Amino acid sequence: MAQKIPATVVTGFLGAGKTTLIRHMLQNAQGKRIALIINEFGDLGVDGDILKGCGDETCTEDDIMELSNGCICCTVADDFIPTMQALLERENKPDHIVIETSGLALPQPLIRAFNWPEISTKVTVDGVVTVVDGKAVTEGRFAHNIEAIDAQRKLDENLNHETPLSELYGDQIACADMIVINKSDLLTKDETAKIITDLKFNSREGVQVVTSTMGALPIDILLGQGVGAESDLASRHKVHHHHDHGENEEHHHDHDHDDFESFVVDCGEIKDEKAFAIKVADIIRKYDILRLKGFIAVEGKPMRMTIQAVGPRVDTYFDQPFGTSPRQTKIVVIGQTGLNQAAIISALTK
């Protein structure tokens, strides 16, 4: 069976910055061909007009499909599934699909739709990215313009849920694999620290929380999470995790969250691949690493081992023989600016 095409769901209230984030993604796609499904409704497809053309060869106007019949979670069968089928049947298939939901959308029904037999063998949910308006959330409003959201409700004749904003916000947070606090330039350091702590408290274990200004995040942070969210629906309900936010968690907040860095760790062969994977997960938690990937040489194994980690979730598999290539371990570490490189290198190589 051909490999499934990954799809990223971008959710969040009207005005949080979803379109700005996607626009930045397209302008920095690094050659990846991206198709967009935009859940617009009303008389003007504003988001579609903003996004058309900004990706050049990586996302042409033909790669942008608008759903204008109402909130995507209420029109799955009539609107979303046929659109996905048409996209997946194209001869020139995309490398990645990005779905921007309406600000009123409940994420769960959309994620569940990826299990429909019409598309389940061809596409998978790479991850759910929830964008929040940092300034609005610190003020207890969830969204910058509540009146605009109320107007959006009235425009949507197919909307079949009247979920209060506080509950809708909770659902979007509970379903997330990554939470992006947008407009972070409007927050003080203390406000940033508090909202990060609150979001980690109210989200599932392992969910990554990052900050951004104008949605400027690297594409390799947003895409490639490899979650398969449609197979993990049971955990995506509102559950409060009572984390210990003691002194050992201060490293989350003592650096600038707007910038990202990466570095390569070179080391020799490892003895026990399972023990190494457990060690990597512990290091990721301790040093707040976002992504870790690379190739590993395991003693006595003729094939190299690939490692991919998103947050504390670590996946490994043997992909190909080393052949004449040097038997070495090379790992790329990606995180927000301020990573303790020396400590991470020491922990990975000892």
NUKOL-606004 format. One record per residue (C-alpha): residue number from 0; x, y, z. Coordinates in steps of 0.25 Angstrom, whole numbers, plus 5000, padded with zeros to 4 digits. Last residue first. Layout:
BEGIN
<NUM, <X, Y, Z>>,
...
REM end
This chain:
BEGIN
<349, <5111, 5038, 5111>>,
<348, <5108, 5044, 5097>>,
<347, <5093, 5048, 5098>>,
<346, <5094, 5054, 5112>>,
<345, <5107, 5062, 5108>>,
<344, <5101, 5067, 5095>>,
<343, <5089, 5072, 5103>>,
<342, <5097, 5078, 5114>>,
<341, <5106, 5086, 5104>>,
<340, <5094, 5090, 5095>>,
<339, <5086, 5096, 5107>>,
<338, <5075, 5101, 5098>>,
<337, <5073, 5116, 5098>>,
<336, <5066, 5118, 5085>>,
<335, <5054, 5108, 5083>>,
<334, <5057, 5094, 5079>>,
<333, <5063, 5085, 5069>>,
<332, <5073, 5074, 5071>>,
<331, <5079, 5067, 5059>>,
<330, <5086, 5053, 5062>>,
<329, <5097, 5046, 5055>>,
<328, <5102, 5033, 5060>>,
<327, <5113, 5026, 5052>>,
<326, <5116, 5014, 5044>>,
<325, <5123, 5020, 5032>>,
<324, <5117, 5017, 5019>>,
<323, <5122, 5005, 5011>>,
<322, <5109, 4997, 5013>>,
<321, <5101, 5004, 5025>>,
<320, <5089, 4995, 5022>>,
<319, <5076, 5001, 5021>>,
<318, <5063, 5005, 5029>>,
<317, <5064, 5000, 5043>>,
<316, <5053, 5006, 5052>>,
<315, <5051, 5016, 5063>>,
<314, <5040, 5025, 5068>>,
<313, <5041, 5034, 5080>>,
<312, <5029, 5042, 5086>>,
<311, <5035, 5051, 5097>>,
<310, <5033, 5063, 5088>>,
<309, <5033, 5059, 5074>>,
<308, <5045, 5049, 5072>>,
<307, <5049, 5042, 5060>>,
<306, <5061, 5031, 5060>>,
<305, <5066, 5024, 5048>>,
<304, <5074, 5011, 5051>>,
<303, <5085, 5007, 5042>>,
<302, <5086, 4993, 5037>>,
<301, <5098, 4983, 5040>>,
<300, <5094, 4982, 5055>>,
<299, <5105, 4977, 5064>>,
<298, <5107, 4990, 5071>>,
<297, <5096, 5000, 5067>>,
<296, <5099, 5011, 5058>>,
<295, <5088, 5022, 5059>>,
<294, <5082, 5032, 5049>>,
<293, <5075, 5045, 5051>>,
<292, <5064, 5052, 5057>>,
<291, <5060, 5061, 5069>>,
<290, <5049, 5071, 5070>>,
<289, <5043, 5080, 5081>>,
<288, <5054, 5079, 5092>>,
<287, <5049, 5084, 5105>>,
<286, <5062, 5081, 5112>>,
<285, <5057, 5071, 5123>>,
<284, <5046, 5065, 5114>>,
<283, <5055, 5063, 5102>>,
<282, <5066, 5057, 5110>>,
<281, <5056, 5047, 5117>>,
<280, <5051, 5043, 5103>>,
<279, <5065, 5041, 5098>>,
<278, <5069, 5032, 5110>>,
<277, <5057, 5023, 5107>>,
<276, <5061, 5022, 5092>>,
<275, <5075, 5019, 5096>>,
<274, <5071, 5007, 5105>>,
<273, <5063, 5001, 5094>>,
<272, <5075, 5003, 5084>>,
<271, <5085, 4996, 5093>>,
<270, <5100, 4997, 5090>>,
<269, <5101, 5010, 5083>>,
<268, <5112, 5013, 5072>>,
<267, <5119, 5026, 5072>>,
<266, <5115, 5040, 5074>>,
<265, <5112, 5053, 5066>>,
<264, <5101, 5063, 5071>>,
<263, <5096, 5073, 5061>>,
<262, <5090, 5086, 5064>>,
<261, <5077, 5093, 5063>>,
<260, <5071, 5107, 5067>>,
<259, <5058, 5114, 5068>>,
<258, <5053, 5128, 5071>>,
<257, <5040, 5134, 5077>>,
<256, <5041, 5126, 5090>>,
<255, <5052, 5135, 5096>>,
<254, <5058, 5128, 5109>>,
<253, <5055, 5126, 5123>>,
<252, <5041, 5120, 5122>>,
<251, <5042, 5106, 5120>>,
<250, <5054, 5104, 5128>>,
<249, <5046, 5107, 5140>>,
<248, <5041, 5093, 5140>>,
<247, <5050, 5088, 5151>>,
<246, <5046, 5099, 5161>>,
<245, <5032, 5093, 5162>>,
<244, <5021, 5092, 5152>>,
<243, <5016, 5079, 5156>>,
<242, <5006, 5075, 5146>>,
<241, <4992, 5073, 5149>>,
<240, <4987, 5068, 5136>>,
<239, <4973, 5073, 5133>>,
<238, <4965, 5065, 5123>>,
<237, <4956, 5071, 5112>>,
<236, <4955, 5060, 5101>>,
<235, <4966, 5056, 5091>>,
<234, <4971, 5043, 5098>>,
<233, <4960, 5034, 5092>>,
<232, <4962, 5040, 5078>>,
<231, <4976, 5034, 5076>>,
<230, <4975, 5026, 5063>>,
<229, <4970, 5039, 5055>>,
<228, <4982, 5046, 5061>>,
<227, <4992, 5039, 5053>>,
<226, <5004, 5046, 5061>>,
<225, <5014, 5048, 5050>>,
<224, <5019, 5061, 5055>>,
<223, <5024, 5065, 5041>>,
<222, <5019, 5079, 5039>>,
<221, <5019, 5090, 5049>>,
<220, <5033, 5090, 5054>>,
<219, <5039, 5086, 5041>>,
<218, <5032, 5098, 5034>>,
<217, <5039, 5108, 5043>>,
<216, <5029, 5117, 5051>>,
<215, <5026, 5131, 5048>>,
<214, <5011, 5132, 5051>>,
<213, <5011, 5148, 5052>>,
<212, <5019, 5146, 5065>>,
<211, <5020, 5132, 5071>>,
<210, <5020, 5124, 5084>>,
<209, <5022, 5109, 5085>>,
<208, <5014, 5099, 5094>>,
<207, <5017, 5084, 5091>>,
<206, <5007, 5074, 5095>>,
<205, <5014, 5062, 5102>>,
<204, <5003, 5060, 5113>>,
<203, <4990, 5065, 5108>>,
<202, <4986, 5079, 5110>>,
<201, <4980, 5088, 5121>>,
<200, <4993, 5088, 5130>>,
<199, <5002, 5091, 5118>>,
<198, <4992, 5102, 5114>>,
<197, <4993, 5108, 5128>>,
<196, <5008, 5108, 5129>>,
<195, <5010, 5114, 5115>>,
<194, <4999, 5125, 5118>>,
<193, <5007, 5128, 5131>>,
<192, <5021, 5129, 5126>>,
<191, <5016, 5138, 5114>>,
<190, <5009, 5147, 5124>>,
<189, <5021, 5148, 5132>>,
<188, <5030, 5151, 5120>>,
<187, <5020, 5162, 5116>>,
<186, <5011, 5159, 5104>>,
<185, <5008, 5167, 5092>>,
<184, <5020, 5161, 5084>>,
<183, <5014, 5147, 5087>>,
<182, <5003, 5150, 5076>>,
<181, <5002, 5135, 5074>>,
<180, <5002, 5124, 5085>>,
<179, <5003, 5112, 5076>>,
<178, <4998, 5099, 5083>>,
<177, <5004, 5086, 5077>>,
<176, <4997, 5072, 5077>>,
<175, <4984, 5079, 5080>>,
<174, <4970, 5072, 5083>>,
<173, <4969, 5077, 5097>>,
<172, <4973, 5091, 5093>>,
<171, <4962, 5092, 5083>>,
<170, <4952, 5085, 5092>>,
<169, <4955, 5095, 5103>>,
<168, <4953, 5107, 5093>>,
<167, <4940, 5101, 5089>>,
<166, <4936, 5100, 5104>>,
<165, <4940, 5115, 5107>>,
<164, <4933, 5120, 5094>>,
<163, <4920, 5113, 5098>>,
<162, <4916, 5102, 5088>>,
<161, <4904, 5105, 5080>>,
<160, <4905, 5093, 5071>>,
<159, <4897, 5090, 5058>>,
<158, <4904, 5101, 5049>>,
<157, <4898, 5099, 5035>>,
<156, <4892, 5113, 5034>>,
<155, <4906, 5119, 5037>>,
<154, <4904, 5134, 5036>>,
<153, <4899, 5136, 5050>>,
<152, <4911, 5128, 5056>>,
<151, <4920, 5137, 5048>>,
<150, <4914, 5149, 5054>>,
<149, <4916, 5144, 5068>>,
<148, <4930, 5142, 5065>>,
<147, <4932, 5156, 5060>>,
<146, <4925, 5161, 5072>>,
<145, <4935, 5153, 5081>>,
<144, <4947, 5161, 5074>>,
<143, <4961, 5157, 5080>>,
<142, <4957, 5143, 5084>>,
<141, <4959, 5135, 5097>>,
<140, <4953, 5147, 5105>>,
<139, <4960, 5144, 5118>>,
<138, <4970, 5155, 5117>>,
<137, <4982, 5146, 5116>>,
<136, <4974, 5138, 5105>>,
<135, <4972, 5151, 5097>>,
<134, <4987, 5154, 5097>>,
<133, <4992, 5140, 5094>>,
<132, <4982, 5139, 5082>>,
<131, <4982, 5124, 5081>>,
<130, <4986, 5115, 5069>>,
<129, <4983, 5100, 5071>>,
<128, <4991, 5090, 5062>>,
<127, <4986, 5076, 5060>>,
<126, <4996, 5066, 5055>>,
<125, <5000, 5057, 5044>>,
<124, <4985, 5053, 5042>>,
<123, <4986, 5042, 5032>>,
<122, <4982, 5040, 5017>>,
<121, <4981, 5029, 5006>>,
<120, <4975, 5017, 5013>>,
<119, <4965, 5025, 5022>>,
<118, <4959, 5033, 5010>>,
<117, <4946, 5027, 5005>>,
<116, <4946, 5017, 5017>>,
<115, <4944, 5029, 5027>>,
<114, <4954, 5028, 5038>>,
<113, <4959, 5042, 5034>>,
<112, <4945, 5047, 5038>>,
<111, <4948, 5045, 5053>>,
<110, <4958, 5057, 5052>>,
<109, <4948, 5066, 5046>>,
<108, <4937, 5061, 5057>>,
<107, <4948, 5064, 5068>>,
<106, <4952, 5078, 5064>>,
<105, <4940, 5085, 5068>>,
<104, <4939, 5097, 5057>>,
<103, <4935, 5111, 5061>>,
<102, <4948, 5117, 5057>>,
<101, <4946, 5111, 5043>>,
<100, <4957, 5100, 5040>>,
<99, <4969, 5102, 5032>>,
<98, <4973, 5089, 5026>>,
<97, <4988, 5086, 5022>>,
<96, <4991, 5075, 5012>>,
<95, <5005, 5070, 5010>>,
<94, <5013, 5064, 4999>>,
<93, <5002, 5068, 4989>>,
<92, <4997, 5058, 4978>>,
<91, <5000, 5061, 4963>>,
<90, <4990, 5051, 4957>>,
<89, <4979, 5056, 4966>>,
<88, <4970, 5045, 4973>>,
<87, <4974, 5050, 4987>>,
<86, <4969, 5064, 4984>>,
<85, <4956, 5060, 4979>>,
<84, <4954, 5050, 4990>>,
<83, <4957, 5061, 5000>>,
<82, <4947, 5070, 4995>>,
<81, <4936, 5059, 4995>>,
<80, <4939, 5056, 5009>>,
<79, <4939, 5071, 5014>>,
<78, <4926, 5076, 5008>>,
<77, <4914, 5067, 5009>>,
<76, <4919, 5057, 5019>>,
<75, <4927, 5066, 5028>>,
<74, <4918, 5078, 5028>>,
<73, <4916, 5081, 5042>>,
<72, <4931, 5079, 5046>>,
<71, <4934, 5088, 5034>>,
<70, <4926, 5100, 5039>>,
<69, <4918, 5105, 5027>>,
<68, <4916, 5103, 5012>>,
<67, <4928, 5111, 5008>>,
<66, <4939, 5100, 5007>>,
<65, <4950, 5105, 4999>>,
<64, <4961, 5098, 4992>>,
<63, <4975, 5103, 4989>>,
<62, <4984, 5094, 4981>>,
<61, <4979, 5100, 4968>>,
<60, <4983, 5113, 4972>>,
<59, <4997, 5108, 4973>>,
<58, <5004, 5103, 4986>>,
<57, <5019, 5099, 4985>>,
<56, <5021, 5106, 4971>>,
<55, <5017, 5120, 4976>>,
<54, <5013, 5119, 4991>>,
<53, <5007, 5132, 4992>>,
<52, <4999, 5131, 4980>>,
<51, <4986, 5129, 4987>>,
<50, <4987, 5131, 5002>>,
<49, <4980, 5144, 5004>>,
<48, <4969, 5141, 4994>>,
<47, <4966, 5128, 5001>>,
<46, <4966, 5135, 5014>>,
<45, <4956, 5145, 5009>>,
<44, <4946, 5136, 5003>>,
<43, <4935, 5146, 5002>>,
<42, <4920, 5144, 5003>>,
<41, <4920, 5135, 5016>>,
<40, <4927, 5122, 5018>>,
<39, <4942, 5119, 5018>>,
<38, <4947, 5105, 5023>>,
<37, <4961, 5105, 5015>>,
<36, <4966, 5092, 5009>>,
<35, <4981, 5095, 5005>>,
<34, <4990, 5086, 4997>>,
<33, <5005, 5087, 5000>>,
<32, <5017, 5083, 4991>>,
<31, <5029, 5083, 4999>>,
<30, <5040, 5091, 4992>>,
<29, <5045, 5098, 5005>>,
<28, <5031, 5102, 5009>>,
<27, <5036, 5116, 5014>>,
<26, <5025, 5125, 5007>>,
<25, <5015, 5114, 5009>>,
<24, <5017, 5113, 5024>>,
<23, <5017, 5128, 5026>>,
<22, <5003, 5128, 5019>>,
<21, <4999, 5117, 5028>>,
<20, <5003, 5125, 5041>>,
<19, <4996, 5137, 5035>>,
<18, <4983, 5129, 5032>>,
<17, <4983, 5123, 5046>>,
<16, <4985, 5136, 5053>>,
<15, <4976, 5136, 5065>>,
<14, <4966, 5145, 5058>>,
<13, <4955, 5135, 5057>>,
<12, <4957, 5124, 5068>>,
<11, <4967, 5113, 5066>>,
<10, <4969, 5101, 5057>>,
<9, <4980, 5096, 5048>>,
<8, <4979, 5082, 5044>>,
<7, <4991, 5076, 5037>>,
<6, <4990, 5065, 5027>>,
<5, <5000, 5054, 5024>>,
<4, <4999, 5046, 5011>>,
<3, <4998, 5031, 5013>>,
<2, <5009, 5023, 5008>>,
<1, <5005, 5014, 4996>>,
<0, <5000, 5000, 5000>>,
REM end
